Structures are given as structure tokens and as C-alpha cells.
Amino acid sequence: MVVLGIESSAHTFGVGVVDNGRVLSNEKEMYKIGTTGMIPAKAAEFHVKNAPEVIARAMERANVGPKDITGVGYTRGPGIGPCLQVGELSAKSVADELGVKIVPVHHGVCHIEIVRALSGLKNPIVLYVSGGNSQILKRMEKPKPHYHILGETFDIGVGNMLDSFAREIKLDPAWGSSVEKTALGGDFIDLPYTVKGMDFSFTGLQTRATELAKEGKSNRDLCYSMQEVAYAMLCEATERALLLTKSTELCVAGGVAQSTKLKNMLVEVAKEHGAKFGYAGNEYNADNGAMIAFVAEMMLKKGVHSRIEDCDIEQKYRTDQMVLP
């Protein structure tokens, strides 16, 4: 079974091709945000312009032709509306032209499932950290198979916080990765720490760090301290979930899982409790089409797909709403 997947939830238009769980290609083009952040309409225009070329490139790199494709998956949500619509329409066009089945999937579930598979884990506690969300999850089978949310952010995702602060202090590009680079060699400054059980909040941390930046505090020290506090909050809540569920596996997924600092801290949490720790290469932590194709193929093998006319997008599609294969 050869499945093509399209990801367009935010700044990336990604297309991947998967054959029976094996990634054949994973191509993308990314809208450049500079120091100003993302403008939804311009990002969507970028996706429209690049979609045909990225699809063609992914198929060429995978060495497959139109007749080889047996299904198409796309990101239904969550994400930025205009960007999601480009992926939806692209997937519908491909499915209609090729006469193949189409599968809408959840962006976060795709991040999780490809990490779980690549790391060889069965049912881990998952720390899902992205621009738009931050959650602690575990697969449950009742009432239907789904990722149950054990804990989550009360306000914004950790990636959103890092990106917003990067814009505030004019880092270019304004990504969390720029914050991580700036943090090297920094000294700790006390910042708000908010954890309630397995839930957490980042707005107080962001607000205080921004105030201190305006007062002239060192960007290096603020970036270092923001990371230390935010990641310690995530690790505390994740460790609590690991203990309460008596799980022996832990993984991290999503865009912020590209952070070496966060992964190193989670390694220590797992080691402390004798749990196996899993993660994927950054190609699969960053938004990508292969993860969409991977989950779409899983769904198709279970006979799950949608009619083209029923396909839509859902900007606030929650992780626990998708029924798993």
C-alpha cells in the first residue's frame, strides 16, 4: 500500500510517501517567518504556490507514479485555517484525480504515532510539545481507542511561548531553536513556575521574561532561564504521569521535541524510574508529510476513510477526539 500524506497546519507544506510503514520520501517547503512571525494569509499563499512542486518532488523522490498511489491523507487539524484549507484542497484534488481513498488525520496524533513506531515503543506516556499545544497523553482503548489527555497547558503551547519571546527580543528566525542557541552559557534568573498536578501554564513565565527583557536583562540569561523553567515544569508533570500510570515507556513528540535540552532532561526522568525513553530524528519532530502518510496508511489498513465531500478542516481539533486504528 503506497500512501501520500499532506501536512499544512502552519508554516510548512510537507508531502511524504509511505509504503507499508516505510518512508519513501519526505519533502517540504517552509514559509520563512523572519523576526515578525507568521501571517496566515501569506503562509497560505506560500503553500498554494509550492503545493504542486512539493507533491511532484515527493513522488519523484519516492520513485512512484500516479498509478502506484492507493490513498491520500491530509491534516484535518488543529492548525491555522487558511493553511489547513490548502492541504485539504490539495488532498481532495489528488484523491479525485487518482480515484483513491482519502483520510483526514489529526496533526498531533501523527507526530506521536511516527515517533512511537520509530522508537519501537508499545504504549508510552507521551509528552507532546508543539507550537500550538503541550499535552501529556497515553493511549486508552475505551470507550474507543484514543489518546487520553492526562495533563495539558492551561493557556498556550510551550512552542508558542518560545516563539513569541524570540519575536519580542528580535531573534532571527523567531523560533524556539533560536532561543536554545541564544541560551548557551546563560546564567539563571528566577522566573514564574506554574504546575498544577499534571497541568501547567506558560503565560506568567512569558510575561515576566518579556518584562525583564524590556528592563535590559541579558537575552542570553533570559533565554537560558526560560528554557530551564519551562522544561522543568514539563518534566515534573510528565514524571508524575509516569508514576501514577505505572508506565515503563516514555516518549517526546512534536516540534519542541527537536530541543536537545528537553530531550536530555527527559532522559534523566526516564532513567530515574527505569523507563525506556523514545524519540525520533528531527525530520519527524518538525512538521512533515511522512507522519501524515504513516497514520493515513494505518487507518486505510483498518478500512477507515472518508468521502471526499465529507472532508473538512477543524482548527481546534483536540487530540483525544481522533479515534485511533
KASULPE-V538774 format. One record per residue. N is the residue number from 1. RES is the residue in one small letter. PHI is phi in whole degrees, -180 to 180 (none if undefined). D_LAST is the distance of its C-alpha to the last C-alpha in whole Angstrom. Layout:
n = <N	N>
res = <RES	RES>
phi = <PHI	PHI>
d_last = <D_LAST	D_LAST>
This chain:
n = <1	2	3	4	5	6	7	8	9	10	11	12	13	14	15	16	17	18	19	20	21	22	23	24	25	26	27	28	29	30	31	32	33	34	35	36	37	38	39	40	41	42	43	44	45	46	47	48	49	50	51	52	53	54	55	56	57	58	59	60	61	62	63	64	65	66	67	68	69	70	71	72	73	74	75	76	77	78	79	80	81	82	83	84	85	86	87	88	89	90	91	92	93	94	95	96	97	98	99	100	101	102	103	104	105	106	107	108	109	110	111	112	113	114	115	116	117	118	119	120	121	122	123	124	125	126	127	128	129	130	131	132	133	134	135	136	137	138	139	140	141	142	143	144	145	146	147	148	149	150	151	152	153	154	155	156	157	158	159	160	161	162	163	164	165	166	167	168	169	170	171	172	173	174	175	176	177	178	179	180	181	182	183	184	185	186	187	188	189	190	191	192	193	194	195	196	197	198	199	200	201	202	203	204	205	206	207	208	209	210	211	212	213	214	215	216	217	218	219	220	221	222	223	224	225	226	227	228	229	230	231	232	233	234	235	236	237	238	239	240	241	242	243	244	245	246	247	248	249	250	251	252	253	254	255	256	257	258	259	260	261	262	263	264	265	266	267	268	269	270	271	272	273	274	275	276	277	278	279	280	281	282	283	284	285	286	287	288	289	290	291	292	293	294	295	296	297	298	299	300	301	302	303	304	305	306	307	308	309	310	311	312	313	314	315	316	317	318	319	320	321	322	323	324	325>
res = <m	v	v	l	g	i	e	s	s	a	h	t	f	g	v	g	v	v	d	n	g	r	v	l	s	n	e	k	e	m	y	k	i	g	t	t	g	m	i	p	a	k	a	a	e	f	h	v	k	n	a	p	e	v	i	a	r	a	m	e	r	a	n	v	g	p	k	d	i	t	g	v	g	y	t	r	g	p	g	i	g	p	c	l	q	v	g	e	l	s	a	k	s	v	a	d	e	l	g	v	k	i	v	p	v	h	h	g	v	c	h	i	e	i	v	r	a	l	s	g	l	k	n	p	i	v	l	y	v	s	g	g	n	s	q	i	l	k	r	m	e	k	p	k	p	h	y	h	i	l	g	e	t	f	d	i	g	v	g	n	m	l	d	s	f	a	r	e	i	k	l	d	p	a	w	g	s	s	v	e	k	t	a	l	g	g	d	f	i	d	l	p	y	t	v	k	g	m	d	f	s	f	t	g	l	q	t	r	a	t	e	l	a	k	e	g	k	s	n	r	d	l	c	y	s	m	q	e	v	a	y	a	m	l	c	e	a	t	e	r	a	l	l	l	t	k	s	t	e	l	c	v	a	g	g	v	a	q	s	t	k	l	k	n	m	l	v	e	v	a	k	e	h	g	a	k	f	g	y	a	g	n	e	y	n	a	d	n	g	a	m	i	a	f	v	a	e	m	m	l	k	k	g	v	h	s	r	i	e	d	c	d	i	e	q	k	y	r	t	d	q	m	v	l	p>
phi = <none	-109	-122	-104	-120	-123	-115	-152	-72	-148	-84	-109	-106	-119	-134	-126	-125	-125	-127	51	84	-101	-77	-93	-159	-155	-104	-159	-133	-119	-68	-86	-94	58	-104	-100	88	-100	-103	-50	-64	-72	-63	-65	-61	-61	-64	-59	-65	-96	-54	-60	-69	-68	-61	-63	-67	-65	-70	-66	-64	-79	61	-126	-109	-54	-71	-82	-73	-110	-169	-132	-118	-147	-77	-79	165	-76	162	-88	-47	-60	-71	-59	-64	-64	-66	-60	-66	-64	-65	-61	-62	-65	-62	-68	-65	-91	68	-117	-74	-125	-134	-81	-133	-91	-54	-67	-59	-65	-56	-67	-65	-73	-66	-58	-69	-68	-93	72	-91	-94	-147	-81	-69	-113	-98	-101	-127	-139	-64	-92	-154	-149	-144	-114	-136	-150	-68	-126	-97	-121	-71	-138	-58	-161	-90	-79	-88	-85	-161	-163	-70	-78	-136	-116	-73	-62	-66	-60	-60	-64	-66	-64	-68	-61	-67	-61	-100	65	-76	-131	-78	-84	-117	-61	-65	-70	-63	-62	-67	-66	-71	-58	82	-77	-109	-78	-121	-67	-134	-58	-125	-129	-130	-125	68	-111	-110	-152	-139	-117	-68	-63	-63	-64	-62	-68	-63	-66	-60	-68	-64	-68	-83	98	-64	-61	-60	-61	-67	-69	-64	-61	-69	-61	-63	-57	-71	-61	-73	-65	-60	-63	-68	-61	-66	-67	-62	-63	-65	-61	-72	-68	-93	56	-78	-115	-135	-144	-143	-125	-144	106	-57	-75	-68	-73	-71	-63	-59	-65	-61	-63	-68	-70	-58	-67	-62	-62	-62	-58	-115	65	-97	-79	-109	-129	-158	-114	-65	-62	-57	-102	-82	-67	-58	-157	-80	-61	-66	-68	-63	-61	-73	-60	-65	-57	-67	-62	-67	-95	82	-100	-160	-125	-77	-55	-68	-93	-72	-151	-124	-143	-62	-112	-64	-83	-60	-80	-85	-82	-79	-84	-71>
d_last = <16	18	16	18	17	19	20	22	22	25	28	26	25	23	22	20	19	17	17	15	14	18	19	22	23	23	25	26	29	30	32	35	36	39	40	40	36	34	35	32	34	35	32	30	33	33	29	31	33	31	28	30	31	28	26	29	29	25	26	29	28	25	28	26	27	26	26	23	21	18	16	16	14	16	16	16	18	19	22	26	26	28	26	23	25	26	22	21	24	24	21	22	25	23	21	24	26	24	23	19	16	15	12	13	11	12	15	15	11	12	15	13	11	13	16	14	14	17	19	17	16	14	14	16	18	17	20	19	22	23	26	24	23	23	21	20	16	15	11	12	10	13	13	10	7	9	11	15	18	20	23	23	26	29	30	29	27	28	28	30	33	33	33	36	38	38	39	42	43	43	41	40	38	37	33	33	33	37	37	36	39	41	41	42	45	45	47	45	46	45	42	40	37	35	33	32	30	27	27	30	32	33	35	38	38	38	41	43	42	43	46	47	47	49	52	52	50	49	45	45	45	43	40	40	41	38	35	37	36	33	31	33	32	28	29	31	28	25	27	28	24	24	27	26	22	24	21	23	20	21	20	21	19	20	24	26	24	27	29	31	33	30	28	31	31	28	29	32	30	27	31	32	30	29	25	24	23	21	21	21	24	25	24	20	21	23	21	20	19	17	15	14	14	12	9	10	10	6	6	9	9	6	9	8	11	14	18	20	22	19	18	20	20	20	22	21	17	17	14	13	13	9	7	4	0>
